[in-house]
Amino acid sequence: MGYGNLDKPVHKSGRVGFVEGRLNELRRRWENAADEREKSEVSEQIREWQSFRPDRSAPSGGGRS
């Protein structure tokens, strides 16, 4: 009780929105990167964050085991 409309499916879609927002932020940083070193660092972060997207099957298989 006390959680309002924060049931499981809503929580999951909220996480998707968070990951997408983070990816969009990283893409903007990549476009504004001053040099190749910074671009490569941001590219690495983008790859890591993309692995969190639920539309790609993560090696963990969906969370806690």
N, C-alpha and C positions, 0 to 999 in steps of 0.2 A: 504493500500500500504506500501511497504517497509519491509514486513515480509518475502519475499522470499518464501520458500516452507513450512513455518510454518502454514499450515492450520489446521483445527480441528482434523482430523484423525491422522495426524502426531504427533500433540501435545499429543493425548491420548496414542499412542504407546510409545512416549518418556517417559511418566509418568510410564508406565509399566516397561520400562527398568530401570528407576530410582529406583522403588520399588524392582525389582529383584536384582539390584546391592546392595541395602541396606541390603536385606535379605542375600545375599551371604557374605557380610562383617560381619554381625552378626553371621552367622554360623561359620565363621573362628574364630571370637572372642570366641564363645562357645567352639570350639574344643581346643583352647589355654587357656581356663579359668584355673586359678590357684586353685580355691576352689569351693565348692558347692554353696556358697552364690553368687559368681560372675556368675556361670552357671545359677542359678535361675533368676538372674536379666536379663541376656541376653536372656534367654528363654522367659521371659515376653515380652521383646521388640520384639522378633521374632513373637510372637503371635499377638502383636499389629500391626506390619507391614504387616503380612499376611492378616489382615482384610482390608487393602487398595487395595489388588489385585483385579482387575476387574473381574477375572474369578470366584470369590466368590461374591455373591450378598450382597453388603453392606446394612446395615439397612437404610441408607440415600436414597437409590434408585437412585443414580446417580448424586449427586451433589446438586446444589442450588435448593431450592423450593420456 
